[in-house]
Amino acid sequence: MERDMLSCSLLVTLLLLLLLLIVNFSVSACPEADRSALLDFEASLNEPYLGIFKTWSGTNCCNWYGVGCDPTTQRVSDIVLRGESTDPMFEKAGRSGYMTGSLSKSLCKLDKLTTLIVADWKDITGEIPACIPGSLSSLHILDLVGNRISGWIPVDIGSMSKLKVLNLADNQITGSVPGSLVKLGDLKHLDLSNNKLTGSIPSDIGKLTMMSRALLNGNQLTGSIPVSFSKIYRLADLDLSMNKLTGPIPSQLGSMHVLSTLNLDSNQLSGQIPTALLSNSGLNILNLSRNGLEGGLPDVFGPGTYFSVLDLSYNNLKGDIPKTLLSVKFVGHLDLSHNHLCGKIPLGSPFDHLDASSFDNNDCLCGSPMLRTC
Ligand SMILES: *[C@@H]1O[C@H](CO)[C@@H](O)[C@H](O)[C@H]1NC(C)=O
């Protein structure tokens, strides 16, 4: 009787131990399905110089270079592969990263991914797998900057409701900015710069109220600047330069309180420079160079403003240089060249530390630093 009880409790203990072992084993190594998805992803890439994929062996993929797992579920949660890195592996190789190949659609099997960074590898080609928005609904960061990715931005990009960072800059992406983008209610950083995007900017982009940086420069975007940008009250950095945007600069941009950098240079913008833009005391960098802006320069500068860059060159501005510019706290780089300005250059700061190139190629500006006397 006693012996029976003993053996029974022994059996229970053994069973418990076995159970513990199974549970422990199943959470300590990465799930086989995740491991094989990673291996498929690796198989479509070629990294010849650093050997980062040499670490991609063994059963526990959570230890592989650039792979991170959720500590409780052990599911793959992060892929962080940067071609520009201070990692010793890069130092040893004495070079930055380089990869060819493309992004495998097997990435979409890693449905618990929160971070996908495959950045600055220079020569990864192919398209963004179309299955990403539908499959990777936990993604917070999608960063594929600095490759040679082509094709369109997936039309259903807006279904990744957790996305905070979308960086597809410096690729060869074509097509237009998908309308669904404005559904990314948590988006903070949007960088689509230096691609081949065409079409217009969604007029309801202002729905992205969490956004603090929006960089769309260096594309072939047409149409006008959506007024709704002004509703993004956290927006600090807006760069739409080097596109083919037309129409006026919305005056509402002048009343944005956090905006500190506004680059609209090298477009085909017309109309006058909104008064509120020049009196906005938060704006530090304003580049409106190389457009078709006309009219006079509003005399609305004030002691509250501080410009490290005020570049209004290559427009059709006329009239004289406003005297209130003398009251501005600081102007670092001022460029009024290549316009139709006329009259006396005011005496005093900031004009006394600028050289003639800031005023070159106007109609009849005179006084120091120009050679022409008034
Ligand atoms: C302003 O934009 C123009 C044209 O895109 C560019 O050449 C210039 O360097 C920019 N100015 C500054 C100060 O960055």
The ligand as a Gaussian input file, in Angstrom:
#p B3LYP/6-31G(d) Opt

LIG

0 1
 C       17.720000      75.669000     -50.782000
 O       17.280000      74.946000     -51.910000
 C       18.089000      75.081000     -53.058000
 C       17.374000      74.463000     -54.246000
 O       16.883000      73.187000     -53.982000
 C       19.438000      74.485000     -52.790000
 O       20.277000      74.575000     -53.922000
 C       20.043000      75.265000     -51.623000
 O       21.300000      74.712000     -51.272000
 C       19.137000      75.264000     -50.411000
 N       19.649000      76.234000     -49.437000
 C       20.192000      75.887000     -48.279000
 C       20.758000      76.974000     -47.466000
 O       20.245000      74.737000     -47.891000

